[in-house]
Amino acid sequence: MSIQVSQLSKVYGEQRAVDAISFELKKGEITGFLGPNGAGKSTTMKMITGFLPPSSGKASVCGFDIVEQSLEVRKRVGYLPESNPLYQDMYIREFLEFVAGIHQLGKSTSARISEVISQTGLQPEAGKKISALSNGYRQRVGLAQALLHNPEVLILDEPTTGLDPNQLADIRQLIKELGRDKTVILSTHIMQEVEALCSRVIIINKGQIIADDKLSHLQKNNTQNGTITVTFGETVTASELLTIPGVTRAVAREDQSWQLFTNEVDDVRKNLLQFALINNRNILSLQSNSQNLETIFRELTKRS
């Protein structure tokens, strides 16, 4: 595994910012690391990168312990923090040369800088000082420094902040490509980003992991609260539909189509078929509308 976290905790006085969390991430996986503000996301990522020491528990990156072998961990991690600290008075290439020196890239420095400038779409602004850049381009510089030493693990905290729709599409595609042979942790409040990029989702709330699953499984397992759209060949009334076990509300649409609200989607689908059979009604179409990730996130964090 590229990242192994076991019973990891961070305590500030009486506050447990991160409370004994455990998970493993493998190469070639883009994982969405989600949670409300103050849930412990950034603290967890800072511990994994070696920026913060844990209060208890263990974690390793590419087999190296984050406490005992911190320098080895940092060699293998590319980190874009939420605050994206940059030296404003430096030019883009000058800043990347400075970062390359920290990573001791040596003779490959110039070629590698040109490569990441191209990767992150910085060419149009490459001759500017960082202070003269828009927020979107500053974000690209932060991503370029995270990629510069070609790390095995990428930890990206709100990487698409400040990007316009065109920039967003470019960076999204870049993260997808990087995720093929790297381990990527992506933290964001934009659920559409997670749905577009991530195969797995970890949700943390109040310092504890409340969900850890493949995105497809998470959506499938949380379809109990949803709606069903059904179209009949004959006239059906709301009062009839409300007799179907599990239907909590029925809203008429056009052409004998109805939207049914339920807490048990799978059961209501079966009960609908039975209703049609008993009452000699023809079902022309039937579609379950599962919840999106944003709805699932709200329900899970509210419930916990």
WOWO-V48772 format. One record per pair of residues at least 6 apart in sequence whose C-alpha atoms are under 6 Angstrom apart, sorted by the first residue. I is the first residue (numbers start at 1). GAP is how many residues later the second one is. If there is no record, write none. Layout:
i->I gap->GAP
i->I gap->GAP
This chain:
i->1 gap->24
i->1 gap->25
i->2 gap->23
i->2 gap->24
i->2 gap->25
i->2 gap->59
i->2 gap->60
i->3 gap->21
i->3 gap->22
i->3 gap->57
i->3 gap->58
i->4 gap->20
i->4 gap->55
i->4 gap->56
i->5 gap->17
i->5 gap->18
i->5 gap->54
i->6 gap->16
i->6 gap->51
i->6 gap->52
i->7 gap->13
i->7 gap->14
i->7 gap->15
i->7 gap->50
i->8 gap->12
i->8 gap->13
i->8 gap->48
i->8 gap->49
i->8 gap->50
i->9 gap->9
i->9 gap->10
i->9 gap->11
i->9 gap->45
i->9 gap->46
i->9 gap->47
i->10 gap->7
i->10 gap->8
i->10 gap->44
i->10 gap->45
i->11 gap->6
i->17 gap->23
i->17 gap->190
i->18 gap->22
i->18 gap->189
i->19 gap->188
i->19 gap->189
i->27 gap->155
i->27 gap->156
i->28 gap->151
i->28 gap->152
i->28 gap->153
i->28 gap->154
i->28 gap->155
i->29 gap->150
i->29 gap->154
i->30 gap->149
i->30 gap->154
i->30 gap->168
i->31 gap->154
i->31 gap->167
i->31 gap->169
i->31 gap->170
i->32 gap->154
i->32 gap->155
i->32 gap->162
i->32 gap->166
i->32 gap->169
i->33 gap->153
i->33 gap->154
i->33 gap->169
i->34 gap->153
i->34 gap->169
i->35 gap->168
i->35 gap->169
i->35 gap->170
i->39 gap->166
i->39 gap->167
i->39 gap->168
i->40 gap->167
i->46 gap->6
i->47 gap->6
i->50 gap->16
i->50 gap->20
i->59 gap->7
i->60 gap->6
i->61 gap->12
i->64 gap->9
i->76 gap->75
i->76 gap->76
i->77 gap->74
i->77 gap->76
i->77 gap->77
i->78 gap->68
i->78 gap->69
i->78 gap->73
i->78 gap->76
i->79 gap->67
i->79 gap->76
i->79 gap->77
i->80 gap->66
i->80 gap->76
i->80 gap->77
i->81 gap->76
i->82 gap->75
i->82 gap->76
i->84 gap->58
i->88 gap->42
i->88 gap->43
i->90 gap->39
i->91 gap->37
i->91 gap->38
i->91 gap->39
i->92 gap->34
i->116 gap->28
i->120 gap->20
i->135 gap->27
i->136 gap->26
i->136 gap->27
i->152 gap->30
i->153 gap->29
i->153 gap->30
i->153 gap->31
i->154 gap->30
i->155 gap->29
i->155 gap->30
i->156 gap->30
i->157 gap->30
i->158 gap->29
i->158 gap->30
i->191 gap->103
i->199 gap->15
i->199 gap->16
i->200 gap->13
i->200 gap->14
i->200 gap->15
i->201 gap->11
i->201 gap->12
i->201 gap->14
i->202 gap->9
i->202 gap->10
i->203 gap->6
i->203 gap->7
i->203 gap->8
i->204 gap->6
i->223 gap->67
i->223 gap->68
i->224 gap->39
i->224 gap->40
i->224 gap->41
i->225 gap->37
i->225 gap->38
i->226 gap->36
i->226 gap->64
i->227 gap->33
i->227 gap->34
i->227 gap->62
i->228 gap->31
i->228 gap->32
i->228 gap->59
i->228 gap->60
i->228 gap->61
i->229 gap->29
i->229 gap->30
i->229 gap->57
i->229 gap->58
i->230 gap->27
i->230 gap->28
i->230 gap->55
i->230 gap->56
i->231 gap->25
i->231 gap->26
i->231 gap->52
i->231 gap->53
i->231 gap->54
i->232 gap->24
i->232 gap->50
i->232 gap->51
i->232 gap->52
i->233 gap->49
i->238 gap->12
i->246 gap->16
i->246 gap->22
i->247 gap->14
i->247 gap->15
i->248 gap->13
i->248 gap->14
i->249 gap->11
i->249 gap->12
i->250 gap->9
i->250 gap->10
i->251 gap->7
i->251 gap->8
i->252 gap->6
